[in-house]
Amino acid sequence: MASTAESGHVPVSCGKRPPAVPLLFRKTGLLALVTAALSASGPAFGQSVYGGGGYGGGTYGGGAGSMFGAPQTSFSTAFAGEESKTRETRKGEWVVEPRLTVGETITDNVTLAPPGKEEWDMVSQITPGIGIRGDGPRLQGSLDYQAQSLFYVRNPNDNGVFHQLGADGTAEVLRHHVFVDASAAYTQQIISPTGPVPTSNIVPTSNRTNVGSFRVSPYAVQRFGTFADGRLRYTYDRVQYSTGSLADSETNGIHALLKSGPQFDDLGWKLRYHRSKERLQGFPDNRFERYSGELSYRLGAKTEAFGTLGYEDNKYQTRRPGMDLSSRFWETGLRYHPTLRTSLEGAYGKRYFGHTWRAKLRHHTRDSVWFLQYAESIETTSGVENQNLQLRLTDSSGNIITDSQGNPVTVQVPFTLRIQDVFLRRRLNAEITFHTAKSRIRFSGYRETRHYQRTGVKEKGYGAGAGLNWKVAPRTRAITRLSWDHHDLAFLANRKDDYWRVGARLARKLRPKLISALDYEYLRRDSNIRSAEYRQNAVSLLLTKVF
């Protein structure tokens, strides 16, 4: 296993270093010099207001010193209710929205150094960006790009540019039958949780890498009268890092599904096939193949019993040579839908690695949403990484800081990306959201373990978070967040880390396309390794103009 990145005050290695900024800009800050220019109304090219985050935020993204880490909250989400009508894209219309974010951040520990070795700094940012989205008759898509330029008052050698891109789209090639999904992402990620784990790009550290992903997935759907519905999909994924310590990967996968049509009432059936092959630079290929059949039967209007029987044939490295990775598997369970607002599914089964459980609960009330899920699965490190990157394009879960309504979510402690391996993943997560006319409160928690098959390493993490999004006034939003995460690195001298994050943001719409935000963030890591501990306070003032 490669050595982990250590904390240190090093130049940013991602992207091209911008030219030196004039002394006046570094000493007086950018906001005072550009506010007047940004306050002027721009041409009405686009409708919605996007801040420095958007789709391209990634793990850091957004504004320097962004209170929530990954990525900075798009300012439009702070005003989701007021902007919901203008954000819609009409059928056949494409909207182009250039923007510019400027900001100042002052922090008392810019490198996340251990206690007694802190250094303060003031960081300016200039982040031009562009958002494009459209909904045509046979093509829908979106693209968001930004170039985050950071300038340090005390340490100008750390000046750097971070490029962030997010794009996805769907094309209908043959009407109602053949489609193509495609997406791409480029952002910055933590390399190892044993080094400094910042919540924004303002921390200059070698424990960071650029990571890009690309996915293209053509698929065909076909209805066979009322007898069955079928789908066949091919997917190509690629994940590439800018550091040589992490292996690039590419995956080819085939997915097929044939399920019962409307003519089947109480008795239903499904046939599934999946095959994927992952090529990991410097490692043997990983192969996963699985085919199965499912039968389901309605026990009543609200309950359905189901059973699955299949066979899987896998190939990957393990610590136990000769271990049989191929065998029959089975699963049986119940689906319960007492109302349109409530659904519950649970299953028990057995695979080649042992007995398995899974469960999922969703419940909606007029003022709340409840969600609970537990699952056990075999995953690959690059596969999970790709899933997280792709989710940023369409969903606000995982490492995304806010959902589509601007609600803070838990930022999970990153697991060790240096262990590029197949692992057994057991994960439990829960979320409860309460909302009123002017506020939304979310509580969340998770617990996850990973057992890596080739290296034998075991990781464990768990944590909880709470957040509030409050409409203080018609043009003002307050967002607060508290989270705690525990990361157990038993393989590394039994190391245990605890992360604490407290954040507060006050965002105000100065004009329809001019948004300001004041952020405060407190970041802390406690550890049984004294040299790994750090504390950081950061205050940021950000201004975004959409043209």
C-alpha positions in Angstrom: 0.0 0.0 0.0 1.4 3.4 -1.0 2.3 5.8 1.7 -0.2 8.4 2.5 0.1 12.1 1.8 1.4 14.2 4.7 0.3 17.6 5.7 2.4 20.4 4.4 2.5 23.9 2.9 3.0 23.1 -0.7 2.0 24.8 -4.0 -1.3 23.8 -5.5 -0.5 21.2 -8.2 -3.9 21.1 -9.9 -4.2 23.2 -13.0 -2.2 26.0 -14.5 -0.8 28.7 -12.1 -2.3 32.1 -12.9 -0.1 35.1 -13.3 0.8 37.1 -10.2 -1.9 39.5 -9.0 -1.0 43.1 -8.5 -0.1 44.0 -4.9 -3.1 46.4 -4.6 -5.5 43.5 -5.3 -3.7 41.2 -2.8 -3.6 43.8 0.0 -7.0 45.4 -0.4 -9.0 42.5 -1.6 -11.1 42.0 -4.8 -14.5 42.9 -3.6 -14.1 46.6 -3.2 -12.6 46.9 -6.7 -15.2 44.9 -8.6 -18.5 45.4 -6.7 -19.4 48.5 -8.6 -18.9 46.8 -12.0 -20.9 43.7 -10.9 -23.8 45.7 -9.5 -24.7 46.9 -13.0 -27.6 44.9 -14.5 -26.4 42.5 -17.2 -28.3 41.4 -20.4 -31.2 39.0 -19.8 -29.5 36.1 -21.4 -30.5 33.5 -18.9 -33.1 33.3 -16.2 -31.9 31.5 -13.1 -29.2 32.5 -10.7 -26.3 30.1 -10.3 -23.5 30.7 -7.9 -20.0 29.5 -7.8 -21.1 25.9 -7.3 -23.4 24.5 -9.9 -22.8 21.1 -11.3 -19.0 21.4 -11.5 -18.3 21.8 -7.8 -16.9 18.4 -7.0 -15.5 17.6 -3.7 -14.3 21.1 -3.1 -15.6 23.4 -5.9 -17.2 26.7 -5.3 -15.9 29.5 -3.2 -12.8 29.7 -1.3 -13.7 28.8 2.2 -17.0 27.5 1.3 -18.6 26.5 4.5 -19.8 23.1 3.4 -16.9 21.6 1.6 -18.1 19.8 -1.4 -19.1 21.6 -3.5 -20.0 25.2 -2.6 -23.8 25.6 -2.5 -25.1 27.1 -5.6 -26.6 30.4 -4.5 -29.7 29.7 -6.5 -30.6 26.8 -4.1 -30.8 29.3 -1.3 -33.7 30.8 -3.1 -35.2 27.7 -4.6 -38.7 28.6 -3.8 -38.6 32.1 -5.3 -36.6 31.0 -8.4 -38.4 27.8 -9.2 -40.5 29.3 -12.0 -37.6 31.1 -13.7 -35.3 28.1 -13.5 -37.5 26.0 -15.7 -36.3 25.4 -19.3 -39.1 25.5 -21.9 -39.3 22.6 -24.4 -37.0 23.2 -27.3 -35.2 26.0 -25.5 -31.5 26.2 -24.6 -30.4 28.6 -21.9 -26.8 29.9 -21.6 -25.8 31.7 -18.4 -22.3 33.1 -18.0 -21.4 34.1 -14.4 -18.6 35.5 -12.3 -18.0 34.9 -8.6 -15.5 36.9 -6.6 -14.7 36.5 -2.9 -12.4 36.9 0.0 -11.6 34.4 2.7 -9.5 34.8 5.8 -8.5 31.7 7.8 -6.4 31.2 10.9 -4.9 27.8 9.7 -4.6 27.8 5.9 -2.6 24.5 5.7 -4.6 22.6 8.5 -1.3 22.3 10.4 -1.2 20.7 13.9 -1.8 22.9 17.0 1.0 25.4 17.5 2.0 25.4 13.8 -0.9 27.3 12.4 -0.5 30.0 9.7 -3.1 32.5 8.8 -3.7 33.8 5.3 -6.2 35.8 3.2 -7.3 34.3 0.0 -9.0 36.0 -3.0 -10.8 34.2 -5.6 -12.0 35.0 -9.1 -14.2 32.3 -10.6 -15.7 32.7 -14.1 -18.2 30.1 -15.1 -20.9 29.2 -17.6 -24.0 27.1 -17.4 -25.8 25.6 -20.4 -29.0 23.6 -20.3 -31.7 22.6 -22.7 -34.7 20.4 -23.3 -35.2 19.7 -27.0 -37.6 17.2 -28.6 -35.0 14.5 -28.8 -32.1 15.9 -26.8 -31.9 17.0 -23.2 -28.7 18.1 -21.5 -26.8 20.4 -19.2 -23.2 21.6 -18.8 -21.6 23.6 -16.1 -17.9 24.7 -16.2 -15.9 27.0 -13.9 -12.3 28.0 -13.4 -11.6 28.8 -9.7 -8.6 31.0 -9.4 -7.1 31.5 -5.9 -4.6 34.1 -4.8 -2.9 34.1 -1.5 -1.7 37.3 0.3 1.0 35.7 2.5 2.0 32.7 0.3 1.7 33.8 -3.4 3.5 30.6 -4.5 0.3 28.7 -3.7 -1.7 30.6 -6.3 -3.5 28.2 -8.6 -6.5 27.5 -10.8 -8.9 24.6 -10.3 -11.0 23.5 -13.3 -14.5 22.0 -12.5 -16.8 20.5 -15.1 -20.1 18.7 -15.0 -22.2 17.6 -18.0 -24.9 15.1 -18.8 -27.4 14.5 -21.5 -29.8 12.0 -23.1 -30.4 11.7 -26.8 -33.3 9.8 -28.4 -31.8 8.1 -31.5 -34.8 6.0 -32.5 -38.1 7.3 -31.1 -39.4 5.4 -28.1 -36.8 2.6 -28.6 -33.1 3.6 -28.7 -31.5 6.2 -26.4 -28.0 7.3 -25.4 -27.0 8.6 -22.0 -23.7 10.4 -21.6 -22.0 12.3 -18.8 -18.7 13.8 -17.8 -17.2 15.3 -14.6 -14.0 16.9 -13.6 -13.2 18.0 -10.1 -10.9 17.7 -7.1 -10.8 14.9 -4.6 -9.0 13.9 -1.4 -6.3 11.3 -1.9 -6.2 9.9 1.6 -8.0 10.5 4.8 -4.8 10.2 6.7 -3.6 13.6 5.3 -5.4 16.9 5.8 -9.0 16.7 4.8 -10.0 20.3 3.8 -13.5 21.4 2.9 -12.5 23.7 0.1 -9.7 24.3 -2.4 -8.2 27.1 -0.3 -6.1 24.7 1.7 -2.9 24.1 -0.3 -2.0 20.4 0.1 -0.5 17.5 -1.7 -3.4 15.4 -0.4 -5.5 16.4 -3.4 -5.8 15.2 -7.0 -7.8 16.2 -10.1 -10.2 13.4 -11.1 -12.2 13.1 -14.2 -14.8 10.7 -15.3 -16.7 9.9 -18.5 -19.6 7.7 -19.1 -21.5 6.8 -22.3 -24.4 4.4 -22.2 -26.6 3.5 -25.2 -29.7 1.5 -24.4 -32.8 0.1 -26.1 -36.2 -0.5 -24.7 -38.9 -2.7 -26.3 -42.5 -3.6 -25.3 -43.7 -7.0 -26.3 -47.4 -6.3 -26.3 -48.9 -6.9 -22.9 -46.6 -9.9 -22.3 -43.3 -8.3 -21.3 -41.1 -5.2 -21.3 -37.4 -5.4 -22.2 -34.3 -3.3 -21.8 -30.7 -3.8 -23.0 -28.0 -1.4 -22.0 -24.2 -1.1 -22.6 -22.1 1.2 -20.4 -18.6 2.4 -20.7 -17.1 4.2 -17.7 -13.7 5.8 -17.3 -12.1 7.4 -14.2 -8.7 9.1 -14.5 -6.6 10.8 -11.8 -3.9 13.4 -12.2 -1.6 11.7 -9.6 0.3 8.5 -10.4 -0.4 7.1 -7.0 -4.0 6.3 -8.0 -4.7 3.9 -10.8 -6.9 5.0 -13.8 -9.7 2.6 -14.6 -12.1 1.8 -17.4 -15.2 -0.5 -17.2 -17.3 -2.1 -19.8 -20.7 -3.4 -18.8 -23.8 -5.0 -20.3 -27.2 -5.0 -18.5 -30.3 -6.8 -19.7 -33.8 -7.0 -18.2 -36.9 -8.7 -19.3 -39.9 -8.3 -17.0 -43.6 -9.3 -17.0 -46.1 -7.0 -18.7 -49.6 -5.8 -17.8 -51.2 -9.2 -18.7 -49.7 -10.6 -15.5 -51.7 -9.5 -12.5 -50.9 -11.2 -9.2 -47.9 -13.2 -10.5 -44.9 -11.3 -11.8 -41.5 -12.3 -13.1 -38.1 -10.8 -14.0 -35.1 -12.1 -15.9 -31.8 -10.2 -15.4 -28.3 -10.4 -16.8 -25.3 -8.3 -15.9 -21.6 -8.5 -16.9 -18.9 -6.0 -16.3 -15.1 -6.0 -16.7 -12.9 -3.4 -15.0 -9.4 -2.7 -16.2 -7.3 -1.1 -13.5 -3.9 0.3 -14.5 -1.2 -1.7 -12.9 -3.6 -4.4 -11.5 -5.2 -7.5 -12.8 -8.7 -7.1 -14.4 -11.8 -7.5 -12.3 -14.8 -9.3 -13.8 -18.3 -9.7 -12.5 -21.1 -11.7 -14.1 -24.5 -12.4 -12.8 -27.8 -13.8 -14.1 -31.0 -14.4 -12.2 -34.7 -14.9 -12.2 -37.3 -13.4 -9.9 -40.9 -14.4 -9.2 -43.2 -12.2 -7.2 -46.8 -12.8 -6.0 -49.3 -10.3 -4.6 -50.6 -11.4 -1.2 -53.0 -8.6 -1.1 -53.5 -5.0 -2.4 -50.6 -3.8 -0.2 -48.1 -6.7 0.1 -46.0 -8.6 -2.4 -43.7 -11.6 -1.7 -40.7 -12.2 -4.0 -37.9 -14.7 -4.4 -34.8 -14.6 -6.6 -32.5 -17.4 -7.7 -29.4 -17.0 -9.8 -25.7 -17.7 -10.4 -22.7 -15.4 -10.4 -19.2 -15.9 -11.8 -16.6 -13.4 -10.5 -12.9 -13.0 -10.9 -10.8 -10.7 -8.7 -7.8 -10.9 -6.4 -8.3 -12.0 -2.8 -6.0 -12.7 0.2 -7.1 -16.3 0.1 -5.8 -18.0 -3.1 -8.3 -20.5 -4.5 -11.3 -18.8 -2.9 -14.4 -19.7 -4.9 -16.0 -16.5 -6.2 -18.6 -18.2 -8.2 -21.7 -19.9 -6.9 -25.5 -19.9 -6.9 -27.3 -17.2 -4.9 -30.8 -16.7 -3.6 -32.9 -14.0 -1.9 -36.4 -13.8 -0.6 -38.3 -10.9 0.8 -41.4 -8.7 1.1 -42.6 -5.4 -0.4 -45.2 -3.5 1.6 -47.0 -0.4 0.3 -49.7 0.5 2.8 -50.3 3.9 1.3 -48.9 6.0 -1.6 -46.8 7.8 0.9 -45.1 4.8 2.5 -43.1 1.9 1.1 -41.1 -0.8 2.8 -38.9 -3.5 1.3 -36.8 -6.1 3.1 -34.9 -9.2 1.9 -32.7 -12.0 3.2 -30.4 -14.2 1.1 -27.1 -15.9 0.6 -24.2 -15.2 -1.7 -20.7 -16.7 -2.0 -19.4 -14.5 0.8 -22.2 -15.3 3.2 -25.7 -14.4 4.3 -26.9 -11.0 3.2 -29.6 -8.5 4.4 -31.1 -5.5 2.8 -34.0 -3.1 3.7 -35.4 0.2 2.6 -38.1 2.4 4.1 -39.6 5.5 2.6 -42.3 7.5 4.3 -43.8 10.9 3.4 -46.1 13.1 5.4 -47.4 16.5 4.7 -44.5 18.1 6.5 -41.7 15.5 6.6 -39.8 12.9 4.6 -38.3 9.7 6.3 -35.8 7.5 4.8 -33.9 4.4 6.1 -31.7 2.0 4.1 -29.3 -0.9 4.8 -27.5 -2.8 2.1 -24.6 -5.3 1.7 -22.8 -5.4 -1.7 -19.5 -6.2 -3.4 -18.0 -2.9 -4.8 -14.8 -1.6 -6.5 -13.1 1.5 -5.4 -13.2 3.1 -8.8 -16.8 2.0 -9.3 -17.9 3.8 -6.1 -15.8 6.9 -7.2 -17.5 6.9 -10.6 -21.0 6.6 -9.0 -20.3 9.6 -6.7 -19.0 11.7 -9.6 -22.0 10.9 -11.7 -24.5 11.5 -8.9 -23.2 15.1 -8.7 -24.7 15.7 -12.0 -28.3 14.8 -11.2 -28.7 14.3 -7.4 -27.6 16.0 -4.3 -26.5 13.0 -2.2 -23.3 11.6 -1.0 -20.6 14.3 -1.0 -22.9 17.0 -2.4 -23.5 19.6 0.2 -27.1 20.7 -0.5 -30.0 19.0 -2.2 -32.1 20.6 -5.0 -33.9 22.6 -2.3 -30.8 23.9 -0.7 -30.9 21.7 2.3 -27.6 20.9 4.0 -26.6 17.2 4.1 -23.9 15.3 5.8 -20.4 15.4 4.3 -19.0 11.9 4.9 -15.4 11.2 5.8 -13.7 10.1 2.6 -12.6 6.5 2.7 -9.1 5.6 1.6 -8.9 6.0 -2.2 -5.3 4.7 -2.2 -6.7 1.2 -1.6 -7.9 0.4 -5.1 -9.5 -2.9 -4.5 -12.7 -4.9 -4.5 -14.4 -4.7 -1.1 -17.4 -6.0 0.8 -19.5 -2.9 1.7 -22.1 -2.8 4.5 -23.9 0.5 4.8 -26.7 1.9 6.9 -28.0 5.4 6.4 -31.0 7.4 7.5 -32.4 10.8 6.8 -35.3 12.8 8.3 -36.4 16.1 6.8 -39.0 18.5 8.2 -40.2 21.5 6.3 -42.5 24.5 6.8 -43.4 27.4 4.7 -40.1 29.2 5.6 -37.7 26.5 6.8 -36.4 23.1 6.2 -34.6 21.0 8.8 -32.7 17.8 8.1 -31.1 15.2 10.4 -29.0 12.4 8.9 -26.7 9.6 10.0 -24.8 6.7 8.5 -22.6 3.8 9.4 -20.4 2.0 6.9 -17.7 -0.8 6.9 -15.5 -1.9 4.1 -13.5 -5.1 4.0 -11.0 -5.1 1.1 -10.5 -8.4 -0.5 -6.9 -8.2 -1.9 -5.2 -6.3 0.9 -7.3 -7.5 3.8 -7.7 -3.9 5.1 -10.8 -3.0 7.1 -12.3 0.5 7.4 -15.2 1.7 9.4 -16.9 5.1 9.5 -20.0 6.5 11.0 -21.4 10.0 11.7 -24.4 12.3 12.0 -25.4 15.7 10.9 -28.1 18.4 11.2 -28.9 21.4 9.0 -31.4 24.2 8.8 -32.4 26.3 5.7 -34.4 29.3 6.9 -36.1 32.0 4.8 -35.3 34.9 7.0 -36.8 37.5 4.6 -38.1 37.5 1.0 -34.5 38.0 -0.3 -32.5 36.5 2.5 -31.7 32.9 3.4 -29.8 31.5 6.4 -28.3 28.1 6.2 -26.6 26.4 9.2 -25.0 23.0 9.6 -23.4 20.8 12.2 -21.8 17.4 11.5 -19.6 14.8 13.1 -17.8 11.9 11.5 -15.7 9.1 12.9 -13.2 7.2 10.8 -11.6 4.0 12.2 -8.4 3.1 10.4 -7.6 -0.1 12.2 -4.9 -1.1 9.7 -2.9 2.0 10.3 -1.6 1.7 13.9 -5.2 1.5 15.0 -5.7 5.1 14.1 -9.1 6.8 14.9 -10.1 10.2 13.7 -13.1 12.4 14.5 -14.2 15.3 12.3 -16.3 18.2 13.4 -17.8 20.8 11.1 -19.9 23.8 12.0 -21.0 26.2 9.3 -23.3 29.2 8.9 -24.2 31.0 5.7 -26.2 34.2 5.2 -27.1 34.7 1.5 -29.0 37.8 0.2 -30.3 38.5 -3.2 -29.2 42.1 -3.9 -30.7 42.1 -7.4 -32.4 39.4 -9.5 -29.0 38.2 -10.8 -26.7 39.5 -8.1 -26.2 37.4 -4.9 -24.0 37.9 -1.9 -23.1 35.4 0.8 -21.3 35.6 4.1 -19.9 32.3 5.4 -18.4 31.1 8.6 -16.9 27.6 9.0 -15.2 25.8 11.9 -13.3 22.6 11.1 -11.7 20.3 13.6 -10.1 16.9 13.5 -9.3 15.0 16.7 -7.2 11.9 16.5 -5.3 9.4 18.7 -2.3 10.5 16.5 -1.4 13.9 17.9 0.3 15.2 14.7 -2.9 14.5 12.7 -5.0 17.0 14.7 -5.9 20.4 13.5 -8.4 23.3 14.0 -9.5 25.9 11.5 -11.7 29.0 11.4 -12.6 30.6 8.1 -14.8 33.6 7.2 -15.7 34.2 3.5 -17.5 37.0 1.7 -18.7 36.0 -1.8 -20.4 37.9 -4.6 -21.9 36.2 -7.7 -23.2 38.0 -10.8 -25.1 36.1 -13.6 -25.0 37.8 -17.0 
